Structures are given as C-alpha cells and as structure tokens.
Amino acid sequence: SSRVVEIQSQMSERAVELLGLPEDRPCLLLDVGCGSGLSGDYISSEGHYWIGMDISPAMLDVAVEREVEGDLLLADVGHGIPFRPGMFDGCISISAVQWLCNADKKSHSPPKRLYRFFSTLYTALARGSRAVLQLYPENSEQLELITAQAMRAGFTGGMVVDYPNSTKAKKFFLCLFVGASGTLPKGLGTECADGEEVHQAKFTNERMRFRNAKGKSVKKSRDWILEKKERRRRQGKEVRADTKYTGRKRRPRF
C-alpha cells in the first residue's frame, strides 16, 4: 500500500541521514534486506551507489522489474556478508534485522546467526563508517540480544530512538560505528516539554579502562566476572543475580 511505501521511504531517508555520509563524494552502501528496492531508490536519488541483499526471490524480482539502479544479491544475511573487507562506506537496513532472532530451522541459533551477520558486516565496512539498522524488536530481550552480538563483533554505538513517547511514530535505529567511535546522534522528538532531553541507552567504550591491551577485561576483575555471567545468561544457563558483592575482593582473614 502507498502508506507502507511512504513510511518505508521516510525510514530510509532517516537511516541515510544517520549514516552521516561525506557530502563531497558518492558512496557505496550496502542495503540489508533491500526487498523491492525502495530504500535503494532514495540512496540513488542522493547520488550514491548501492548493493542490496535479500532472502526473498519474489521481492528481488519486483526490484528487477522496477529497474532499480543498485546491484542485487539473493542471500541469507544470517550466513554472513560475502564482500571483501572495507568495501562499503556504510550500511542501512530497514525492518529486517529482527528476523535473525527467529530460529526458522532446527539448525538455526539466533545468537550465532546474529554474530555471523555482525562480524562479517564489520569486516565489509570501511573504517570510520557506520551501519544504521532500523528494526522492530518484539521485546527488550530481543533488543539486548541484537545489541550484544553487534558489540561482540567489534561495533560501538547504540540505539537511537525517534519519538520515544509516541506509540505510532516510535522507531528504533541501531546506529553502529566501525573503528573510531562517534557520538550517538540524537533521536527525533526526544526533547521533553521543558526542553530536557530523554536519555537513551548508550553502548559506548566506558568499560575500556578495565581492559588490557588485547581488549579483554582483566581476568578475575569484576568486569570479567560480569561479562562471563552475561555470556552464560545469553546461553540460557542458570546464573546468580549480580549484587554489589559480585567480584569483590575478600580480606585475607575471612
């Protein structure tokens, strides 16, 4: 329907805006879950080039019929992004990434598929570029699963929420940085009545001071223990709740 097309175009426009592309040159973008190429049309109209990936042959047939300007690839992004390192100046995805949370086959493990997607996407993106993934999460667990796997793959950044106080207009954009971490853009409509901002979840490098040269947390430190517990929780294991005593040093005489 035309309403869907309109919303899709608005979200594509916002996603490209959040990429913060250089103005002086055309860029090559990856469109994950490109469907019939609606976001691609916007990318082309801005003077950029794109390659679209989608799992649905029917949708890609529509894109071919519409004679979109981008190149199209039929593929499951849960198997990874099959492009050479540093090839893309950015990646956008409109309402697609949440599908990786579903286990459609017995062999599907959502955390593994998400990690495969994010780690290969990280490699395919040029240093200093961004990926902006608009998604419809089913619940906060899904959001956490997706974000955790993105961070595990090396991305920094976090969730930008547009119009957080509106049920209809609220939109989630996972805004990810490759290499040099930027500042997270502000969500639209996040100013409260009195001009104060709504603070959003940020996933930044704040924990870096606990890390050693290899980027791992110092063994047996509180951070190391919390990360280990978090990993176990994600694997669905029974883990005790975190308290202020977690990882606290015991005195020599106990």
Backbone as CSV, one residue per row, in Angstrom:
resi,resn,N_x,N_y,N_z,CA_x,CA_y,CA_z,C_x,C_y,C_z
1,SER,0.833,-1.201,0.000,0.000,0.000,0.000,0.873,1.258,0.000
2,SER,0.297,2.377,-0.425,1.089,3.604,-0.549,1.554,4.094,0.815
3,ARG,0.761,3.810,1.862,1.141,4.221,3.215,2.440,3.523,3.642
4,VAL,2.496,2.213,3.361,3.699,1.431,3.691,4.904,1.989,2.940
5,VAL,4.701,2.263,1.651,5.779,2.815,0.832,6.270,4.140,1.412
6,GLU,5.324,4.955,1.861,5.660,6.267,2.414,6.503,6.121,3.694
7,ILE,6.050,5.235,4.596,6.780,5.013,5.853,8.174,4.462,5.555
8,GLN,8.233,3.488,4.627,9.499,2.878,4.224,10.470,3.952,3.706
9,SER,9.959,4.871,2.874,10.813,5.923,2.316,11.308,6.864,3.405
10,GLN,10.409,7.224,4.337,10.803,8.101,5.454,11.911,7.469,6.276
11,MET,11.771,6.152,6.557,12.768,5.474,7.378,14.092,5.342,6.633
12,SER,14.028,5.139,5.326,15.253,5.068,4.523,15.983,6.404,4.574
13,GLU,15.208,7.474,4.439,15.769,8.826,4.469,16.452,9.088,5.816
14,ARG,15.777,8.698,6.894,16.312,8.901,8.236,17.571,8.044,8.446
15,ALA,17.543,6.804,7.966,18.696,5.913,8.126,19.920,6.489,7.411
16,VAL,19.710,6.976,6.181,20.836,7.552,5.419,21.342,8.811,6.119
17,GLU,20.419,9.605,6.666,20.807,10.809,7.415,21.693,10.428,8.611
18,LEU,21.296,9.359,9.333,22.061,8.921,10.498,23.433,8.348,10.126
19,LEU,23.609,7.977,8.854,24.925,7.482,8.416,25.972,8.599,8.411
20,GLY,25.497,9.857,8.289,26.420,10.988,8.272,27.472,10.871,7.176
21,LEU,27.038,10.591,5.953,27.978,10.378,4.844,28.684,11.673,4.452
22,PRO,29.904,11.552,3.879,30.580,12.752,3.376,29.762,13.367,2.230
23,GLU,29.716,14.691,2.167,28.854,15.347,1.168,29.531,15.479,-0.188
24,ASP,30.855,15.369,-0.189,31.597,15.750,-1.402,31.843,14.607,-2.376
25,ARG,31.391,13.399,-2.052,31.657,12.295,-2.979,30.565,11.244,-2.889
26,PRO,30.340,10.512,-4.011,29.362,9.426,-3.959,29.922,8.257,-3.145
27,CYS,29.062,7.582,-2.392,29.487,6.459,-1.560,28.843,5.168,-2.056
28,LEU,29.447,4.046,-1.663,28.863,2.740,-1.958,28.264,2.192,-0.664
29,LEU,26.946,1.939,-0.681,26.258,1.476,0.523,25.736,0.053,0.336
30,LEU,25.638,-0.660,1.452,25.018,-1.978,1.453,23.619,-1.813,2.041
31,ASP,22.619,-2.385,1.370,21.246,-2.350,1.878,20.852,-3.775,2.259
32,VAL,20.754,-4.025,3.570,20.468,-5.372,4.078,18.961,-5.571,4.180
33,GLY,18.448,-6.579,3.471,17.000,-6.801,3.435,16.370,-5.748,2.552
34,CYS,16.949,-5.585,1.340,16.563,-4.454,0.459,15.163,-4.613,-0.125
35,GLY,14.613,-5.844,-0.112,13.265,-6.060,-0.636,13.134,-5.622,-2.083
36,SER,12.108,-4.831,-2.377,11.865,-4.403,-3.761,12.671,-3.152,-4.123
37,GLY,13.566,-2.730,-3.237,14.490,-1.643,-3.581,13.997,-0.247,-3.277
38,LEU,13.033,-0.105,-2.351,12.507,1.229,-2.033,13.565,2.117,-1.383
39,SER,14.326,1.552,-0.429,15.374,2.377,0.199,16.470,2.670,-0.819
40,GLY,16.684,1.707,-1.714,17.680,1.907,-2.774,17.350,3.106,-3.649
41,ASP,16.043,3.284,-3.930,15.624,4.440,-4.744,16.077,5.739,-4.084
42,TYR,15.927,5.792,-2.755,16.331,7.006,-2.050,17.849,7.175,-2.106
43,ILE,18.580,6.075,-1.903,20.053,6.133,-1.965,20.492,6.656,-3.341
44,SER,19.888,6.124,-4.406,20.226,6.553,-5.770,19.907,8.029,-5.982
45,SER,18.753,8.460,-5.448,18.350,9.856,-5.638,19.310,10.818,-4.943
46,GLU,20.028,10.310,-3.915,21.015,11.141,-3.212,22.385,11.092,-3.898
47,GLY,22.460,10.371,-5.018,23.710,10.313,-5.772,24.692,9.254,-5.302
48,HIS,24.217,8.304,-4.480,25.104,7.233,-4.016,24.804,5.926,-4.749
49,TYR,25.732,4.975,-4.627,25.571,3.659,-5.242,25.246,2.637,-4.162
50,TRP,24.620,1.527,-4.556,24.262,0.534,-3.531,24.194,-0.876,-4.077
51,ILE,24.396,-1.801,-3.153,24.194,-3.221,-3.426,23.172,-3.693,-2.395
52,GLY,22.152,-4.388,-2.840,21.096,-4.845,-1.931,21.137,-6.352,-1.755
53,MET,20.931,-6.809,-0.525,20.839,-8.249,-0.244,19.446,-8.549,0.281
54,ASP,18.861,-9.656,-0.164,17.575,-10.065,0.383,17.436,-11.581,0.265
55,ILE,16.650,-12.150,1.166,16.463,-13.606,1.198,15.276,-14.023,0.329
56,SER,14.476,-13.033,-0.110,13.246,-13.354,-0.844,13.403,-13.148,-2.356
57,PRO,13.355,-14.259,-3.128,13.452,-14.125,-4.597,12.303,-13.279,-5.154
58,ALA,11.099,-13.431,-4.568,9.926,-12.693,-5.064,10.141,-11.184,-4.955
59,MET,10.679,-10.742,-3.802,10.927,-9.306,-3.603,11.982,-8.808,-4.580
60,LEU,13.029,-9.595,-4.782,14.096,-9.167,-5.697,13.587,-9.119,-7.137
61,ASP,12.653,-10.025,-7.488,12.049,-9.981,-8.823,11.346,-8.650,-9.041
62,VAL,10.643,-8.185,-7.991,9.954,-6.889,-8.071,10.988,-5.775,-8.275
63,ALA,12.109,-5.865,-7.546,13.165,-4.853,-7.677,13.708,-4.830,-9.111
64,VAL,13.886,-6.022,-9.707,14.393,-6.120,-11.091,13.371,-5.504,-12.059
65,GLU,12.092,-5.841,-11.860,11.022,-5.278,-12.704,10.982,-3.760,-12.602
66,ARG,11.232,-3.247,-11.402,11.203,-1.796,-11.197,12.469,-1.128,-11.740
67,GLU,13.403,-1.951,-12.226,14.653,-1.432,-12.793,15.392,-0.514,-11.835
68,VAL,15.610,-1.004,-10.611,16.349,-0.214,-9.624,17.803,-0.070,-10.084
69,GLU,18.485,0.928,-9.560,19.844,1.198,-10.015,20.911,0.358,-9.315
70,GLY,20.558,-0.210,-8.155,21.561,-0.980,-7.405,21.751,-2.388,-7.940
71,ASP,22.822,-3.042,-7.499,23.028,-4.453,-7.807,22.354,-5.280,-6.714
72,LEU,21.842,-6.453,-7.091,21.046,-7.245,-6.149,21.666,-8.608,-5.919
73,LEU,21.574,-9.065,-4.690,22.136,-10.363,-4.326,21.116,-11.143,-3.507
74,LEU,20.788,-12.358,-3.969,19.877,-13.234,-3.232,20.711,-13.989,-2.203
75,ALA,20.495,-13.704,-0.925,21.304,-14.351,0.109,20.656,-14.194,1.477
76,ASP,21.029,-15.097,2.375,20.582,-15.056,3.766,21.695,-14.384,4.571
77,VAL,21.433,-13.191,5.114,22.496,-12.465,5.828,22.930,-13.193,7.106
78,GLY,22.105,-14.148,7.563,22.494,-14.971,8.711,23.687,-15.861,8.398
79,HIS,23.982,-16.032,7.114,25.166,-16.793,6.700,26.377,-15.884,6.560
80,GLY,26.163,-14.591,6.742,27.281,-13.649,6.642,27.185,-12.767,5.410
81,ILE,28.023,-11.725,5.399,28.052,-10.745,4.307,29.254,-11.089,3.420
82,PRO,28.999,-11.560,2.183,30.099,-12.104,1.370,30.835,-11.078,0.507
83,PHE,31.320,-9.997,1.117,32.036,-8.999,0.324,33.429,-8.786,0.887
84,ARG,34.300,-8.218,0.048,35.681,-8.077,0.532,35.784,-6.993,1.601
85,PRO,36.833,-7.073,2.434,36.985,-6.147,3.560,36.998,-4.671,3.147
86,GLY,36.327,-3.845,3.949,36.367,-2.397,3.761,35.703,-1.891,2.497
87,MET,34.844,-2.709,1.906,34.271,-2.357,0.599,33.215,-1.254,0.666
88,PHE,32.445,-1.230,1.766,31.304,-0.305,1.821,31.593,0.926,2.680
89,ASP,31.008,2.060,2.264,31.122,3.316,3.026,30.002,3.439,4.047
90,GLY,29.135,2.447,4.108,28.029,2.479,5.057,27.057,1.358,4.755
91,CYS,26.186,1.086,5.726,25.169,0.052,5.530,23.871,0.562,6.125
92,ILE,22.759,0.363,5.416,21.458,0.623,6.028,20.618,-0.644,5.937
93,SER,19.642,-0.733,6.822,18.722,-1.855,6.780,17.404,-1.368,7.349
94,ILE,16.326,-1.593,6.615,15.009,-1.151,7.075,14.167,-2.373,7.430
95,SER,13.759,-2.446,8.675,12.906,-3.527,9.228,13.280,-4.930,8.777
96,ALA,14.561,-5.292,8.910,14.959,-6.642,8.502,15.692,-7.427,9.589
97,VAL,16.530,-6.740,10.370,17.452,-7.466,11.254,16.744,-8.283,12.340
98,GLN,15.526,-7.847,12.747,14.837,-8.605,13.798,14.516,-10.041,13.348
99,TRP,14.468,-10.283,12.034,14.159,-11.641,11.549,15.257,-12.635,11.911
100,LEU,16.465,-12.135,12.154,17.568,-13.028,12.525,17.377,-13.608,13.929
101,CYS,16.425,-13.039,14.683,16.155,-13.547,16.040,15.275,-14.791,16.006
102,ASN,14.713,-15.101,14.840,13.830,-16.270,14.744,14.635,-17.499,14.332
103,ALA,14.380,-18.614,14.982,15.011,-19.867,14.565,14.024,-20.578,13.632
104,ASP,14.178,-20.355,12.322,13.228,-20.938,11.357,13.506,-22.416,11.124
105,LYS,14.770,-22.816,11.317,15.112,-24.221,11.132,15.666,-24.754,12.442
106,LYS,15.657,-26.073,12.590,16.219,-26.727,13.777,17.667,-26.266,14.001
107,SER,18.399,-26.128,12.867,19.841,-25.835,12.956,20.133,-24.367,13.274
108,HIS,19.098,-23.525,13.266,19.314,-22.089,13.460,19.536,-21.726,14.928
109,SER,20.630,-21.041,15.201,20.835,-20.471,16.535,20.872,-18.962,16.363
110,PRO,19.831,-18.237,16.849,19.808,-16.781,16.648,21.086,-16.054,17.077
111,PRO,21.655,-16.332,18.282,22.886,-15.613,18.632,24.009,-15.846,17.615
112,LYS,24.138,-17.097,17.139,25.192,-17.412,16.168,24.957,-16.704,14.842
113,ARG,23.700,-16.707,14.387,23.381,-16.064,13.109,23.607,-14.550,13.201
114,LEU,23.205,-13.967,14.329,23.422,-12.526,14.526,24.912,-12.208,14.560
115,TYR,25.680,-13.044,15.273,27.115,-12.786,15.374,27.784,-12.925,14.012
116,ARG,27.373,-13.940,13.241,27.922,-14.151,11.889,27.607,-12.920,11.026
117,PHE,26.382,-12.441,11.114,25.982,-11.257,10.346,26.822,-10.042,10.749
118,PHE,26.872,-9.744,12.060,27.558,-8.533,12.508,29.072,-8.595,12.294
119,SER,29.684,-9.764,12.518,31.144,-9.831,12.396,31.574,-9.682,10.934
120,THR,30.808,-10.287,10.002,31.167,-10.153,8.587,30.796,-8.759,8.064
121,LEU,29.739,-8.167,8.610,29.376,-6.793,8.235,30.479,-5.830,8.685
122,TYR,30.973,-6.048,9.905,32.046,-5.194,10.446,33.247,-5.202,9.499
123,THR,33.602,-6.392,9.015,34.743,-6.529,8.104,34.480,-5.838,6.767
124,ALA,33.246,-5.952,6.262,32.926,-5.416,4.930,32.833,-3.889,4.908
125,LEU,32.754,-3.261,6.098,32.620,-1.803,6.166,33.988,-1.127,6.288
126,ALA,34.126,0.023,5.638,35.366,0.796,5.739,35.513,1.343,7.154
127,ARG,36.773,1.475,7.625,36.999,2.034,8.972,36.396,3.431,9.045
128,GLY,35.806,3.754,10.184,35.224,5.087,10.348,33.824,5.229,9.770
129,SER,33.300,4.157,9.174,31.945,4.250,8.607,30.913,3.784,9.632
130,ARG,29.645,3.789,9.224,28.558,3.412,10.137,27.591,2.442,9.481
131,ALA,26.889,1.716,10.338,25.744,0.922,9.880,24.541,1.432,10.658
132,VAL,23.438,1.698,9.969,22.212,2.144,10.646,21.107,1.152,10.301
133,LEU,20.670,0.415,11.317,19.709,-0.658,11.112,18.405,-0.327,11.823
134,GLN,17.361,-0.030,11.034,16.065,0.240,11.650,15.396,-1.112,11.866
135,LEU,14.877,-1.323,13.084,14.266,-2.624,13.339,13.046,-2.513,14.226
136,TYR,12.231,-3.552,14.170,11.033,-3.647,15.011,11.265,-4.764,16.010
137,PRO,11.842,-4.451,17.177,12.092,-5.526,18.138,10.797,-5.988,18.785
138,GLU,10.694,-7.298,19.049,9.483,-7.815,19.698,9.438,-7.444,21.169
139,ASN,10.618,-7.373,21.792,10.696,-7.082,23.229,12.112,-6.627,23.569
140,SER,12.324,-6.279,24.828,13.640,-5.747,25.194,14.720,-6.832,25.154
141,GLU,14.313,-8.108,25.367,15.312,-9.192,25.291,15.894,-9.270,23.880
142,GLN,15.013,-9.122,22.895,15.457,-9.182,21.508,16.425,-8.038,21.210
143,LEU,16.068,-6.839,21.695,16.946,-5.682,21.506,18.313,-5.939,22.122
144,GLU,18.306,-6.517,23.332,19.567,-6.774,24.024,20.389,-7.823,23.310
145,LEU,19.720,-8.862,22.813,20.416,-9.927,22.082,21.102,-9.345,20.843
146,ILE,20.352,-8.539,20.082,20.892,-7.951,18.854,22.064,-7.031,19.174
147,THR,21.869,-6.155,20.154,22.921,-5.191,20.505,24.163,-5.903,21.037
148,ALA,23.951,-6.920,21.870,25.089,-7.644,22.451,25.943,-8.291,21.364
149,GLN,25.291,-8.873,20.364,26.062,-9.528,19.298,26.790,-8.505,18.436
150,ALA,26.168,-7.328,18.242,26.840,-6.263,17.472,28.098,-5.801,18.200
151,MET,28.003,-5.636,19.522,29.154,-5.185,20.316,30.239,-6.262,20.339
152,ARG,29.802,-7.523,20.415,30.749,-8.642,20.416,31.555,-8.659,19.121
153,ALA,30.907,-8.231,18.036,31.576,-8.238,16.733,32.517,-7.040,16.558
154,GLY,32.559,-6.138,17.541,33.512,-5.027,17.466,32.905,-3.649,17.263
155,PHE,31.590,-3.601,16.997,30.958,-2.294,16.805,30.861,-1.539,18.128
156,THR,30.853,-0.196,18.050,30.435,0.620,19.187,29.201,1.379,18.718
157,GLY,28.577,2.144,19.619,27.376,2.885,19.230,26.219,2.483,20.106
158,GLY,25.015,2.457,19.552,23.856,2.099,20.363,22.557,2.417,19.662
159,MET,21.494,2.423,20.448,20.160,2.579,19.892,19.749,4.049,19.863
160,VAL,19.333,4.524,18.701,18.742,5.856,18.595,17.234,5.638,18.468
161,VAL,16.469,6.236,19.376,15.014,6.040,19.345,14.346,7.353,18.945
162,ASP,13.665,7.336,17.807,12.916,8.515,17.364,11.522,8.480,17.992
163,TYR,11.031,9.632,18.407,9.691,9.777,19.004,9.403,8.701,20.046
164,PRO,10.245,8.618,21.100,10.091,7.542,22.083,8.760,7.588,22.832
165,ASN,8.110,8.759,22.880,6.863,8.866,23.649,5.617,8.615,22.814
166,SER,5.808,8.282,21.545,4.649,8.050,20.686,4.572,6.567,20.335
167,THR,3.379,5.989,20.474,3.268,4.566,20.149,3.388,4.343,18.649
168,LYS,2.790,5.249,17.854,2.779,5.030,16.408,4.082,5.429,15.730
169,ALA,4.640,6.569,16.129,5.797,7.093,15.402,7.139,6.591,15.943
170,LYS,7.108,5.889,17.081,8.357,5.436,17.716,9.128,4.508,16.781
171,LYS,10.413,4.811,16.567,11.228,3.989,15.676,12.586,3.738,16.304
172,PHE,13.056,2.498,16.170,14.368,2.122,16.695,15.398,2.041,15.576
173,PHE,16.494,2.758,15.739,17.610,2.676,14.794,18.858,2.254,15.564
174,LEU,19.398,1.081,15.241,20.657,0.673,15.851,21.763,1.345,15.040
175,CYS,22.457,2.262,15.689,23.451,3.090,14.994,24.842,2.614,15.416
176,LEU,25.556,1.989,14.494,26.816,1.321,14.833,28.012,1.981,14.152
177,PHE,29.105,2.097,14.900,30.329,2.710,14.373,31.400,1.648,14.154
178,VAL,32.154,1.810,13.076,33.273,0.915,12.794,34.559,1.658,13.095
179,GLY,35.377,1.104,14.003,36.639,1.770,14.315,36.378,2.971,15.204
180,ALA,36.800,4.142,14.749,36.671,5.357,15.579,35.224,5.542,16.023
181,SER,35.020,5.620,17.336,33.659,5.741,17.853,33.190,7.190,17.777
182,GLY,32.043,7.414,17.163,31.492,8.768,17.091,30.564,9.002,18.262
183,THR,29.933,10.173,18.292,28.890,10.393,19.303,27.584,9.927,18.706
184,LEU,26.765,9.332,19.541,25.485,8.814,19.086,24.571,9.975,18.713
185,PRO,23.986,9.957,17.499,23.064,11.043,17.121,21.860,11.081,18.057
186,LYS,21.206,12.232,18.130,20.017,12.393,18.987,18.794,11.833,18.256
187,GLY,17.907,11.199,19.023,16.669,10.738,18.433,15.747,11.921,18.176
188,LEU,14.897,11.821,17.163,13.923,12.889,16.902,12.834,12.847,17.972
189,GLY,12.313,14.009,18.327,11.193,14.056,19.272,11.583,13.624,20.669
190,THR,12.884,13.752,21.021,13.300,13.326,22.355,13.371,14.488,23.334
191,GLU,13.081,15.700,22.860,13.055,16.839,23.785,11.754,16.756,24.587
192,CYS,11.834,16.843,25.895,10.603,16.867,26.703,10.009,18.271,26.667
193,ALA,8.858,18.424,27.251,8.167,19.718,27.247,9.049,20.832,27.816
194,ASP,9.794,20.514,28.876,10.599,21.573,29.499,11.998,21.692,28.878
195,GLY,12.149,21.112,27.674,13.422,21.273,26.966,14.498,20.302,27.409
196,GLU,14.191,19.477,28.419,15.199,18.492,28.831,15.153,17.300,27.893
197,GLU,16.301,16.659,27.726,16.319,15.533,26.801,16.027,14.230,27.524
198,VAL,15.416,13.311,26.773,15.227,11.966,27.302,16.541,11.246,27.059
199,HIS,17.089,10.626,28.073,18.357,9.932,27.843,18.100,8.539,27.321
200,GLN,18.865,8.180,26.300,18.679,6.856,25.714,19.818,5.963,26.137
201,ALA,19.586,4.668,25.909,20.633,3.697,26.206,21.811,3.968,25.289
202,LYS,22.987,4.026,25.859,24.177,4.170,25.020,25.078,2.985,25.311
203,PHE,25.684,2.455,24.261,26.627,1.364,24.457,27.948,1.939,23.986
204,THR,28.772,2.369,24.912,29.980,3.072,24.498,31.203,2.343,24.998
205,ASN,32.318,3.019,24.940,33.564,2.403,25.371,33.853,2.648,26.835
206,GLU,32.805,2.918,27.640,33.074,3.293,29.022,33.837,2.232,29.798
207,ARG,33.698,0.969,29.381,34.320,-0.081,30.172,35.760,-0.345,29.741
208,MET,36.252,0.428,28.793,37.579,0.179,28.251,38.687,0.274,29.296
209,ARG,38.478,1.097,30.349,39.570,1.263,31.306,39.866,-0.027,32.051
210,PHE,38.913,-0.967,32.036,39.142,-2.238,32.726,39.794,-3.253,31.798
211,ARG,40.104,-2.831,30.592,40.570,-3.812,29.627,42.071,-3.764,29.472
212,ASN,42.655,-4.898,29.182,44.093,-4.911,28.946,44.355,-4.680,27.462
213,ALA,45.608,-4.806,27.048,45.993,-4.446,25.673,45.208,-5.207,24.614
214,LYS,44.830,-6.450,24.914,44.136,-7.231,23.883,42.654,-6.907,23.811
215,GLY,42.208,-5.956,24.637,40.795,-5.575,24.578,39.926,-6.453,25.460
216,LYS,40.540,-7.422,26.149,39.757,-8.261,27.059,39.799,-7.639,28.458
217,SER,38.787,-7.899,29.254,38.813,-7.395,30.624,39.862,-8.161,31.414
218,VAL,40.462,-7.474,32.385,41.480,-8.101,33.209,40.862,-9.310,33.924
219,LYS,41.548,-10.447,33.814,40.996,-11.694,34.346,40.651,-11.567,35.832
220,LYS,39.524,-12.148,36.210,39.041,-12.175,37.585,38.574,-10.796,38.098
221,SER,38.657,-9.767,37.249,38.155,-8.459,37.678,36.628,-8.522,37.707
222,ARG,36.017,-7.537,38.354,34.549,-7.503,38.415,33.956,-7.513,37.009
223,ASP,34.554,-6.722,36.106,34.054,-6.662,34.729,34.114,-8.027,34.051
224,TRP,35.243,-8.709,34.271,35.452,-10.014,33.655,34.375,-10.989,34.135
225,ILE,34.100,-10.937,35.453,33.094,-11.821,36.041,31.700,-11.478,35.507
226,LEU,31.390,-10.175,35.443,30.063,-9.758,34.943,29.884,-10.165,33.485
227,GLU,30.958,-10.011,32.688,30.857,-10.388,31.270,30.631,-11.887,31.134
228,LYS,31.335,-12.654,31.973,31.196,-14.105,31.927,29.771,-14.518,32.302
229,LYS,29.245,-13.870,33.358,27.875,-14.186,33.780,26.881,-13.811,32.684
230,GLU,27.127,-12.674,32.061,26.247,-12.201,30.990,26.252,-13.200,29.824
231,ARG,27.453,-13.687,29.487,27.560,-14.684,28.405,26.753,-15.932,28.747
232,ARG,26.879,-16.374,30.016,26.150,-17.570,30.438,24.645,-17.350,30.364
233,ARG,24.221,-16.140,30.751,22.771,-15.841,30.682,22.300,-15.918,29.246
234,ARG,23.122,-15.362,28.328,22.731,-15.392,26.920,22.663,-16.826,26.401
235,GLN,23.463,-17.716,27.015,23.413,-19.125,26.594,22.258,-19.846,27.285
236,GLY,21.510,-19.103,28.104,20.341,-19.684,28.766,20.666,-20.487,30.017
237,LYS,21.850,-20.256,30.596,22.220,-21.015,31.800,21.724,-20.311,33.059
238,GLU,21.623,-21.081,34.139,21.235,-20.526,35.439,22.409,-19.728,36.004
239,VAL,22.214,-18.462,36.285,23.302,-17.639,36.821,22.759,-16.837,37.999
240,ARG,23.548,-16.728,39.068,23.101,-15.922,40.211,23.016,-14.454,39.833
241,ALA,22.123,-13.744,40.486,21.954,-12.306,40.203,23.232,-11.546,40.580
242,ASP,23.485,-10.435,39.860,24.627,-9.585,40.193,24.269,-8.745,41.420
243,THR,25.206,-8.633,42.360,24.978,-7.751,43.505,26.217,-6.883,43.677
244,LYS,26.186,-6.026,44.697,27.357,-5.175,44.927,28.566,-5.998,45.392
245,TYR,28.292,-7.255,45.807,29.397,-8.092,46.279,30.075,-8.862,45.141
246,THR,29.427,-8.873,43.954,29.994,-9.630,42.847,31.415,-9.156,42.556
247,GLY,32.345,-10.088,42.541,33.723,-9.752,42.168,34.456,-8.924,43.202
248,ARG,33.905,-8.854,44.433,34.588,-8.045,45.430,35.703,-8.847,46.075
249,LYS,36.825,-8.217,46.315,37.976,-8.910,46.923,37.642,-9.271,48.362
250,ARG,38.050,-10.466,48.765,37.878,-10.847,50.176,39.126,-10.417,50.941
251,ARG,38.899,-10.092,52.201,40.074,-9.766,53.039,40.879,-11.048,53.250
252,PRO,42.170,-10.925,53.543,42.990,-12.120,53.755,42.437,-13.021,54.873
253,ARG,42.010,-12.422,56.001,41.370,-13.226,57.051,39.879,-13.189,56.776
254,PHE,39.283,-14.363,56.524,37.852,-14.321,56.222,37.067,-14.927,57.371
